[in-house]
């Protein structure tokens, strides 16, 4: 894809591949008519759906079922000012089929929060976009280096 202002657009396949490299992303949803963002550990399912676990009574579980949401994950290297960001947009669905729940449980996806994570949420990827930033091998920002030199 083309470069624009140092950013390269990524195709769907590369975006999905990059999502397998990080354990944490952010779900973006609506709560009380306002945007809400919550970090979650996640996994990609065999159909490339984003899957995470949470309490069935959690704010996010109650707000996202059958709603269109966004999910973002990224990775950055501050030293080289490079990295990537991927956004998945789609409908979030609570997994209710017992067989599907058992299959997802066997994958080993566990919530990092110490509450009963008895609900699986799937985000079906309707729109997948991503950008890659190729930075500079030495940071590329001489002003930042100069200001750091003045820091006690």
C-alpha positions as CSV (number, residue, x, y, z in Angstrom):
1,X,0.0,0.0,0.0
2,X,1.0,3.6,-0.4
3,X,2.9,5.7,2.1
4,X,1.4,8.9,3.4
5,X,3.3,11.1,5.9
6,X,5.5,8.2,6.9
7,X,2.5,5.9,7.4
8,X,1.8,2.8,5.3
9,X,-1.7,1.4,5.0
10,X,-1.8,-2.4,5.7
11,X,-4.0,-4.9,4.0
12,X,-6.5,-7.1,5.9
13,X,-4.2,-10.2,6.0
14,X,-1.3,-8.3,7.4
15,X,-3.5,-6.6,10.0
16,X,-4.8,-9.9,11.2
17,X,-1.3,-11.4,11.3
18,X,-0.1,-8.5,13.5
19,X,-3.0,-9.0,15.9
20,X,-1.6,-12.4,16.7
21,X,1.6,-10.8,18.0
22,X,0.2,-8.9,21.0
23,X,-1.9,-10.0,24.0
24,X,-3.7,-6.8,24.8
25,X,-6.0,-4.6,22.8
26,X,-8.7,-2.0,23.6
27,X,-12.4,-2.4,23.0
28,X,-14.2,0.9,22.1
29,X,-17.9,0.9,22.8
30,X,-20.8,3.1,23.9
31,X,-21.7,3.4,27.5
32,X,-24.5,5.8,28.5
33,X,-24.3,7.5,25.1
34,X,-20.6,8.2,25.6
35,X,-17.5,6.5,24.1
36,X,-15.8,4.1,26.5
37,X,-12.4,2.3,26.0
38,X,-11.4,-0.7,28.0
39,X,-8.1,-2.7,27.7
40,X,-8.6,-6.5,27.4
41,X,-6.5,-9.5,26.8
42,X,-7.7,-11.2,23.6
43,X,-7.2,-13.9,21.1
44,X,-8.1,-14.3,17.4
45,X,-10.4,-17.2,16.7
46,X,-10.1,-19.5,13.7
47,X,-12.5,-17.2,11.7
48,X,-10.4,-14.2,12.7
49,X,-13.0,-12.9,15.1
50,X,-11.5,-11.1,18.1
51,X,-12.5,-13.0,21.3
52,X,-12.1,-11.9,24.9
53,X,-13.6,-13.0,28.3
54,X,-15.3,-11.0,30.9
55,X,-17.9,-11.2,33.7
56,X,-21.4,-11.7,32.3
57,X,-22.5,-8.8,34.5
58,X,-19.7,-6.5,33.6
59,X,-20.4,-3.1,32.1
60,X,-18.7,-4.1,28.8
61,X,-20.6,-7.4,28.5
62,X,-23.9,-5.7,29.0
63,X,-23.1,-2.8,26.7
64,X,-21.6,-4.5,23.7
65,X,-23.9,-7.5,23.0
66,X,-25.2,-7.1,19.4
67,X,-23.6,-3.6,19.2
68,X,-21.2,-2.3,16.6
69,X,-17.8,-1.8,18.3
70,X,-14.2,-1.1,17.5
71,X,-11.2,-3.0,18.7
72,X,-7.7,-1.6,18.5
73,X,-4.3,-3.2,19.2
74,X,-0.9,-1.8,18.6
75,X,2.8,-2.1,19.1
76,X,5.4,0.7,19.2
77,X,9.2,1.0,19.6
78,X,9.9,4.4,21.2
79,X,13.6,4.1,20.4
80,X,13.1,3.9,16.7
81,X,9.7,5.7,16.6
82,X,8.2,2.8,14.6
83,X,5.2,0.6,15.1
84,X,1.8,-0.4,14.0
85,X,-1.9,0.0,14.8
86,X,-4.8,-2.2,13.8
87,X,-8.5,-1.4,14.2
88,X,-11.2,-4.0,13.8
89,X,-14.8,-2.8,13.5
90,X,-17.7,-5.1,13.7
91,X,-20.6,-6.5,15.6
92,X,-19.9,-7.8,19.1
93,X,-21.8,-10.9,20.1
94,X,-21.9,-12.8,23.3
95,X,-21.2,-16.5,22.8
96,X,-24.2,-18.4,24.1
97,X,-23.7,-21.8,22.5
98,X,-22.3,-24.3,25.1
99,X,-20.2,-26.2,22.7
100,X,-18.7,-23.0,21.4
101,X,-18.0,-21.8,25.0
102,X,-16.3,-25.1,25.8
103,X,-14.2,-24.9,22.6
104,X,-13.1,-21.3,23.5
105,X,-12.5,-22.3,27.1
106,X,-10.2,-25.1,25.9
107,X,-8.1,-22.5,23.9
108,X,-7.0,-21.1,27.3
109,X,-8.2,-17.5,27.0
110,X,-8.5,-16.2,30.5
111,X,-9.4,-12.7,31.8
112,X,-6.6,-11.0,33.7
113,X,-9.2,-9.6,36.1
114,X,-9.9,-11.6,39.2
115,X,-13.7,-11.8,38.7
116,X,-15.6,-14.7,37.2
117,X,-14.9,-14.5,33.5
118,X,-17.9,-16.4,32.5
119,X,-18.8,-14.6,29.3
120,X,-17.0,-14.8,25.9
121,X,-17.4,-11.9,23.6
122,X,-16.7,-12.2,19.8
123,X,-16.2,-9.3,17.5
124,X,-16.9,-10.3,14.0
125,X,-14.4,-8.4,11.8
126,X,-16.4,-6.5,9.2
127,X,-13.8,-3.7,8.6
128,X,-10.1,-4.3,9.4
129,X,-7.7,-1.4,8.9
130,X,-4.1,-0.8,10.0
131,X,-1.1,1.5,9.6
132,X,2.6,0.9,9.8
133,X,5.0,3.6,10.9
134,X,8.6,3.2,9.9
135,X,10.5,5.5,12.2
136,X,14.1,6.5,12.4
137,X,16.9,4.1,13.6
138,X,18.1,6.7,16.2
139,X,14.7,8.2,17.1
140,X,14.9,10.9,14.4
141,X,13.9,13.7,16.8
142,X,17.0,15.8,17.6
143,X,14.8,18.3,19.6
144,X,13.8,15.5,21.9
145,X,17.4,14.3,22.4
146,X,18.5,17.9,23.1
147,X,15.7,18.4,25.7
148,X,16.6,15.1,27.3
149,X,20.2,16.2,27.7
150,X,19.0,19.2,29.7
151,X,16.9,17.1,32.1
152,X,18.5,16.7,35.5
